[in-house]
Amino acid sequence: MLVRPNWFVSAIMLAAISAGCTSTSTSNTARTAKEQMLLSNAVDQSLDKVDFAPLYNQRVFLEEKYLECIDKNYVVGSLRHRILRAGGIIAPTAEDADVVMEVRSGGVGTDTSEAYLGTPELVLPGMLTLPEVRFVERKTQRGFSKLGIVTFDAKSRQVLGDGGMSLAQSDDNNWYAAGLGPFQNGSLKGEVSKAQMIPPGTYRRQLPTQVAFETRGDEVPGQIRYASEQKQKE
């Protein structure tokens, strides 16, 4: 009779008790990144059609009460950015402004469509069913942005030009062929590829790994104080 050592039995028992497995947990945001980017790209393209140059050196109040849409904050922030970039000044109220800009939404959203080349599911006599076969398939998601903008004089309330509606669309196409894919194209893929490209010799100014601020002009010029430090009073 073969007697196994106690340490061997103990090792087997320990292995049985400690056996286990590991799994990785992942989660997604409530709205997909693709949906959000389709909408933001459509908004950007629609605002690219607006000439903000006449707002140079004008105090502009952005009236947003007529703007009701998803991603409203992005639309408002993009308008403010473009006003500032054109040399305009953001006014806190209509009373402090030279020009009032009203913006409204005619539709900011996404939709999805599918198309395929193949044979549909067929039910034959005798309870025989032939499954659906898709040789080539395309799934498309589109983002739309239709924004209406008008400006008028804050004092006289006279309209400044005709204003108008700006409409744009972004899309993302996913192709499948014989079970292979997705093969992607569309304006969203183009925008992402363009953003990833860095021209040769381009300097990228990265944020520092520590937070620091510079003192105002009435204090010591060039003096740096970190956010974690307390201001020394004389």
C-alpha positions as a printed Julia matrix, in Angstrom:
234×3 Matrix{Float64}:
   0.0    0.0     0.0
   1.37   3.36   -1.03
   1.12   6.05    1.57
   1.41   9.63    0.32
   3.19  12.14    2.52
   1.07  14.52    4.58
   2.52  17.54    2.82
   1.32  16.23   -0.56
  -2.25  15.81    0.71
  -2.14  19.25    2.29
  -1.0   20.81   -1.0
  -3.9   19.22   -2.88
  -6.4   20.46   -0.31
  -4.93  23.98   -0.39
  -5.1   24.06   -4.19
  -8.73  22.94   -4.14
  -9.68  25.6    -1.61
  -7.81  28.46   -3.3
  -8.81  27.7    -6.91
 -10.63  30.55   -8.65
 -10.85  32.68  -11.77
 -10.48  36.32  -12.77
 -12.8   38.44  -14.91
 -12.56  41.98  -16.24
 -15.49  44.34  -15.81
 -16.23  46.96  -18.47
 -18.95  49.57  -18.83
 -20.18  52.03  -21.44
 -21.58  55.53  -21.19
 -25.33  56.04  -21.56
 -24.74  57.48  -25.04
 -22.11  56.04  -27.33
 -19.06  58.11  -28.22
 -19.93  57.68  -31.89
 -23.38  59.23  -31.43
 -21.96  62.18  -29.53
 -19.24  62.75  -32.14
 -21.71  62.52  -35.01
 -23.79  65.27  -33.41
 -20.84  67.5   -32.51
 -19.4   67.12  -36.03
 -22.76  68.05  -37.55
 -22.96  71.12  -35.28
 -19.41  72.16  -36.2
 -20.14  71.79  -39.91
 -23.34  73.83  -39.65
 -21.55  76.65  -37.81
 -18.74  76.59  -40.4
 -21.31  78.05  -42.8
 -21.88  81.12  -40.61
 -19.75  84.26  -41.06
 -19.06  85.71  -37.62
 -16.69  88.42  -38.92
 -19.28  91.28  -38.62
 -19.24  90.75  -34.83
 -15.68  92.04  -34.54
 -15.32  94.46  -31.61
 -19.04  94.13  -30.83
 -20.46  93.23  -27.43
 -22.66  90.23  -28.16
 -25.33  88.72  -25.94
 -26.13  85.14  -26.91
 -29.84  84.48  -26.38
 -30.33  80.72  -25.97
 -33.89  80.48  -24.6
 -35.19  79.38  -28.01
 -32.6   76.61  -28.3
 -34.05  73.26  -27.22
 -32.02  70.27  -28.36
 -29.74  67.5   -27.21
 -26.14  68.61  -26.57
 -27.34  72.2   -26.07
 -24.27  73.06  -24.03
 -22.0   72.08  -26.91
 -23.97  74.25  -29.35
 -23.87  77.24  -27.0
 -20.18  76.75  -26.21
 -19.32  76.48  -29.89
 -21.19  79.7   -30.67
 -19.41  81.54  -27.85
 -16.06  80.25  -29.08
 -16.69  81.44  -32.62
 -17.9   84.84  -31.47
 -14.73  85.29  -29.42
 -12.55  84.0   -32.25
 -14.09  86.6   -34.59
 -13.1   89.37  -32.16
 -16.46  89.77  -30.48
 -17.01  90.33  -26.76
 -19.46  88.17  -24.82
 -21.91  90.39  -22.94
 -23.5   89.03  -19.73
 -26.92  90.59  -20.42
 -28.81  92.07  -23.34
 -28.65  95.5   -21.65
 -24.84  95.39  -21.75
 -24.7   94.31  -25.4
 -24.45  96.05  -28.75
 -25.8   93.02  -30.59
 -28.16  90.24  -29.55
 -27.78  86.87  -31.27
 -30.73  84.49  -31.05
 -30.18  80.84  -31.85
 -32.81  78.12  -32.3
 -32.79  74.46  -33.22
 -34.57  73.0   -36.21
 -33.3   69.52  -35.4
 -30.2   68.1   -33.74
 -30.19  64.31  -33.59
 -29.2   60.99  -35.14
 -30.84  58.2   -37.09
 -29.79  54.77  -38.31
 -30.44  52.82  -41.51
 -29.5   49.35  -42.75
 -29.31  47.85  -46.25
 -28.07  44.53  -47.54
 -27.64  42.44  -50.67
 -28.7   38.83  -50.24
 -31.72  36.61  -49.75
 -34.41  37.03  -47.09
 -35.58  34.26  -44.8
 -37.85  31.86  -46.71
 -40.43  29.48  -45.22
 -41.02  26.51  -47.53
 -43.79  23.9   -47.43
 -43.18  21.14  -44.94
 -42.0   23.51  -42.14
 -38.66  23.95  -43.88
 -37.07  27.36  -43.33
 -34.15  28.78  -45.27
 -32.2   31.32  -43.2
 -31.51  34.86  -44.27
 -28.2   35.26  -46.11
 -26.45  38.63  -46.38
 -23.62  38.8   -48.89
 -23.01  42.54  -48.49
 -24.41  44.69  -45.67
 -24.2   48.36  -44.81
 -25.15  49.96  -41.48
 -25.23  53.75  -41.45
 -25.68  56.19  -38.59
 -26.15  59.88  -39.38
 -26.02  63.02  -37.29
 -28.0   66.12  -38.29
 -27.79  69.72  -37.16
 -30.15  72.48  -38.3
 -29.58  75.75  -36.46
 -31.34  79.05  -37.02
 -29.47  82.26  -36.16
 -30.52  85.9   -36.27
 -28.87  89.05  -34.88
 -30.35  92.43  -34.06
 -29.29  95.73  -32.52
 -29.64  95.53  -28.74
 -30.82  99.16  -28.46
 -32.97  99.77  -31.54
 -34.06  96.12  -31.9
 -33.5   96.4   -35.65
 -32.51  93.17  -37.38
 -28.95  93.05  -38.67
 -29.15  91.17  -41.96
 -31.46  88.32  -42.81
 -29.95  85.68  -40.55
 -30.86  82.21  -41.73
 -30.8   78.46  -41.23
 -27.65  76.37  -41.38
 -28.01  72.64  -42.05
 -25.3   69.98  -42.0
 -24.98  66.2   -41.79
 -22.27  63.81  -40.63
 -22.31  60.07  -41.22
 -20.6   56.83  -40.27
 -20.87  53.82  -42.6
 -19.99  50.26  -41.6
 -19.73  47.7   -44.43
 -19.72  43.92  -44.07
 -18.93  41.46  -46.88
 -19.23  37.68  -46.57
 -19.05  37.93  -42.79
 -15.97  40.17  -42.81
 -15.94  43.71  -41.45
 -16.69  46.3   -40.49
 -15.05  48.37  -43.22
 -15.67  51.99  -42.28
 -16.03  55.2   -44.24
 -17.94  58.46  -43.91
 -17.36  61.98  -42.65
 -16.83  60.84  -39.03
 -13.95  58.56  -39.98
 -12.46  61.39  -42.03
 -12.69  63.82  -39.12
 -11.05  61.34  -36.71
  -8.25  60.54  -39.17
  -7.63  64.23  -39.77
  -7.49  64.94  -36.03
  -4.98  62.14  -35.49
  -2.59  63.52  -38.08
   0.13  65.82  -36.78
   1.97  67.8   -39.48
   5.78  67.45  -39.37
   7.42  70.05  -37.17
   4.22  70.84  -35.29
   4.87  71.66  -31.64
   2.41  70.18  -29.2
   2.16  72.13  -25.99
   1.26  69.6   -23.33
  -0.19  70.47  -19.95
   2.25  70.25  -17.02
   1.85  67.49  -14.45
   1.66  70.05  -11.63
  -0.69  73.01  -11.31
   0.86  76.48  -11.09
  -0.41  80.05  -11.41
   1.32  83.35  -12.07
   0.71  86.4    -9.88
  -1.16  89.44  -11.22
   0.61  92.52  -12.52
   0.31  94.41   -9.21
   2.42  91.77   -7.47
   5.91  90.52   -8.13
   6.22  89.88  -11.9
   7.07  86.33  -12.81
   6.43  85.0    -9.33
   4.97  81.48   -9.5
   2.77  80.07   -6.79
   1.4   76.51   -6.82
  -2.26  75.94   -6.18
  -1.46  73.97   -3.02
   0.52  76.82   -1.47
  -0.98  79.51    0.74
  -0.52  83.13   -0.22
   1.93  84.79    2.11
   0.73  88.08    3.57
   3.17  90.66    4.85
